[in-house]
């Protein structure tokens, strides 16, 4: 395995670890900001792998296993973050819907009562 491939694999692993840390803390802005870094690291890894050929399979297997474990954890954390965002959106939507709900009973339903100061003048 070439040094270039080792370095590229390490860069992907470090990026995934950083993103996983952000996702575990539900720091979604920080995790989202890592997208370009992750894409660049993956592109560098693919390019290094294309140039490396079939050298030293044992080292490549170790890097591949590490990246696979990090990718699985990354997927789990991304799904968790998406679910958390969905719950927040649901809470906000329900709160907005109940704020729009009509108030009062009977004939007054849906009409807001006049302010007390205006009612007192009448």
Phi, psi and omega in degrees: 000131183284158178297324179300316180292320177298314180296318180295318177296320178295322179296319177295316181298315179297320179295315179296321178297318179295316179294319178298321177297317179295317180292322178298327178273002185055034174271078187293323176299318179294318179296317180295327180291346182272358184301312182297320178297318180293316179298318179295317180296320179293321178295319177296320179296316180297319179294318179295321179295322179294325180279336188286328182075224187243041181276144172038081182294329182296314179294320179296321178296320178298314179297317180297319179295318179297314180295323179296316179297317179294322179294321178297315178296320178299316179298315180298316181291323176297318178297321177297316180296320178296318178296319179296318177298320179298320178295319179297315179298319179298317179297315180295318180296318179294322179295319179293321180294320181285336176289332179273353183295143179298148179250163175091180181230157174059226183294335181279355184301128177092345177259136177278138178293152178293152177301145183300322182297321178289323179293323182293327179291328183286000000 
